[in-house]
Amino acid sequence: MLLENQVIHNEYYKEDLAFIHDVGFADYALKSAPGLLEILKQNQIGEGLVVDLGCGSGLWALELTKAHYQVLGVDLSKSLIAIARQRVPEAEFRIGSLFQADIPPCNAVTSIGECLNYLFDSNNNHQTLIQLFSGIYRALTPGGVFIFDMAEPGQVLQETPTQGFTEGDDWIVLVEKAENREQKTLTRRIITFRKVGGHYRRDDEVHHLQLYDATEVAQELSAIGFQVQMMPSYGHYSLPKAHTAFIARKPTK
């Protein structure tokens, strides 16, 4: 596991983007939460530890603690973890790569918001993903579930990059998206402006994502031993285009 006193060479979701993501893009986590809790209920998981990989600012972790689950959250962003620790003091949060996390025995693992697509970790590749799936399978108690979603090819339908912006009371974020169809990768160039005192502060980040075919992911999960279900939504919340949600169950026997 990546420990907090180790150096993270490339910072992502730094202070301003972390703030903007928390206040301006909470819908994904909050609108997914009722459907996610229902999935846990349907699988007779009403208590115990849930490990949230790519926990962000703790929005989903808060909903879990409200429902009386124990929560361990892991995220690479120091700024997002700082927000999460303030929001959900009763949960445990660790700074580190979700691909290198030491996952303890648990009843469920979640990863919400295409976290497994991100290429923040230089060691992240297809084999690393399979190793993560295997580690989660070992950590889950019999009957436990792994719930997550992934982005697929087709994020950008045209050949040229797309551009857009979102703004709040004291911030604005501009995003350019470009997809490499041969390599199945997505690049997001993100520029933020956040009001600090009497001025707006600018910051830039570039995020790279590996896009995966959902049926291939399901086959990999099945080969490990999971019983797999694919869905276009979490309950009533439909995922964005070219995204698929997975429920991977560890058999009871």
N, C-alpha and C positions, 0 to 999 in steps of 0.2 A: 504494500500500500504506500502511496505517496504521502509522506508525513508533512505536517504544516511548516516545519522549519527547513524543508528542502526548497530549493529555488525552482520556481516555475518560470522558465525562460520566456515563454510567450504568454502574455496576459490577454485574456478574453473576458468580455463582459466586465470591463473596468468600471470605475465608480459611476460615470455619467450614463453609460449604456445600461448598467445594472439598475440604476434608479429609474430610467425611462422604461425599461422592460417591466419593472415591477408596477409602476403606476399606470402605464399606458397599454400593456399587453397582458393583462391578467385574465382575460376571457378564456384562453385556452385551458388553463388550469382550473379555473372556477366553474366553467360550464361543463368540463369533463367530470368533475368530482362526483356529482350524484350518480352518474352511470358507473363510475369506477367503484364506488361504495356498494352499488347494487351487484356488481360482478363478484366482489368479495363475499357478499351475503349469499349469493347463489351457490358459491363454492364452500359454504359453511365455515367461512373464516370471519369470525365475529370478534376476535381479540388477537393478542400477540404482536410480534414484531413485524413491521413492514419496512423494507429497505427501499428507499427512493433514490435511484441513480439519476444524476442530473437534476437535483432537487430545486435548483434555482433559488428564489427568494422565499421559499417555504410556504407558498400558497396552498399547495396540495397537502403538505405536511400538517398544516393547521387544520384542514378538514379531517384528516385522519385522527389527529389528537382529539378533536371534538367528538369523534365517533369511538373514542376510548381505545385506540390502537397505540402501541409504542412505535416510535419512528426513529430510524437512522437515515439521515440524508447525506448524500455525497455530491459535491460539485467542485469543479476546477476553479470557479471564480471566487476569489476572496471577498469581493464586494457583495456578491449575491449571498454568500454564506453569512456575512455580517448582518444583512437584512433579515435573513432567515432566523438567526439566533435571537434577534430582537423580537421578531414576530411570534416565534414558537419556543420560548425558553425551556419548556418541558421536554422537547425533543433533543436528540443528539445530532450534531452536524460536523462533518469532516471535510476539509479542503483536500482535494486530490482528484486524480483521473478516475472516472468510473470504470475504465477498463483495467485498472490496477487495484481496485478496491478489494479489501479483505472482507468478504461478505459472510457474516455470521449466520448460524442456523436461524431460519425465519419462516414465517407462514406465507409471506408474499413479497415479491419484488416488483417495483413499478419503475417505469422510465417514460415520462410523459413529455411530449413536445419534441419529437424527432431527435432526442439527445444522442441516440446510438449512431446517427448519421454523421455527427460532427467529427472532423479530422483535426481537433485541437491537440490530440495526443500524437506525437510523431510516430509512435509505435502502432497506431491504430491501422489495421488492415483487415482483410477478410478472415484471416486465420485468428487474429486477436478477437474478432467478434465471436467466432465459434468457441474459442477458449472461454470467453465471458459466458456464453450460453451454458457451457458445460459446468462452469463454476457455480452458476445460479442453480442449475439442476441439483448439484450436490448439496447446496446450502438449504434448499427448500425442504420442509418437512413433507412426508407423503400426503398428497392431496393439496399441496401448496400451489400457488399460481404465480406466473410471471406475466405481467400485463404491460404492454408497451406499444408504441407506434413508430412507424418509420416512413420517411419520404421516399418516393419512387421516381424513376425517370418521368419526365413530362411536367416538371415544375415551371419551366418556361417554354411556351409553345412555339414561339418564334425564334429564328436564328440569332437575331440581334438582342442585346441585353435590354431588360425592362427597368424602368425607373419609377419610383414613387416616394411619397413622403407622408408622415403622420406627425401631427403637432398637438401639444398640450398647452397648459397655461404658461409654463416657463421653459418649454423645451420643444425641439423639433428634431426628427430623425429622417434622414434621406437614405434610401436603400436602392442599390443597383444590383440586379440579379442576372447572371449569365450561366447557361448550362452547356457543358461539354457532353454531347450525346455519345461520342465514342468512348470516353473514359467514364461516363455516367457520374459526373461530378457537377455540383452546383457551387458557384462562387457568389457570395453576397458582400458587396462593398458598402459599408455602413458609415455614415457621417452624422455625428450628433452635435447639436448646439444646445447648451443648457445655461440658463441664466444663473449667474453666481454674482451676488452683489448687484452692481449696476451694469454689468456686462454679460455677454454670452460667451461661454467657453466652448471651443470646438475640440472634438476628438474623432479619431478615425480607427476603424477596425475592419479587417477582412476575414470573413469566415468561409471555410471550405467544407463541403459536405459530400460524402460518398452516397450515391443513390442506389438503392437495392430493389430488385424485383421481389415482390411480396411472396410469390409462389416459391421462389428459391429459398427465401428465409424460412418459410413454413417447412420446407423439405429438410433443411438443416436442423431445425428444432425437433422434427419428428425423428430424425436419425439419432439424436441424443437420447430420445425416450419420452419427450413431451407429447401430450395430446393437444393438438393445435386447432384453434378456431380463429378465423380472420373476420374482421368487421370494418365497415366504413365509418363507424361512429362509436362514441362512448355514451350509451343510452340515447337520449334525445339530441345530444350534441354531435353534429356531423363534422368530421375532420375536413381540413382543407383539401383541395383537389390533389390527386396523386399521392395520397397518404393512406396507409392501412394500419388498423389497430390489430393487435394479436393478444389472444389469451392462450398461454401455454401452461397446461396443467401437468403437474407431476403425479403419475398414477399412485393410488394408495397401496398397490401391491406390485 
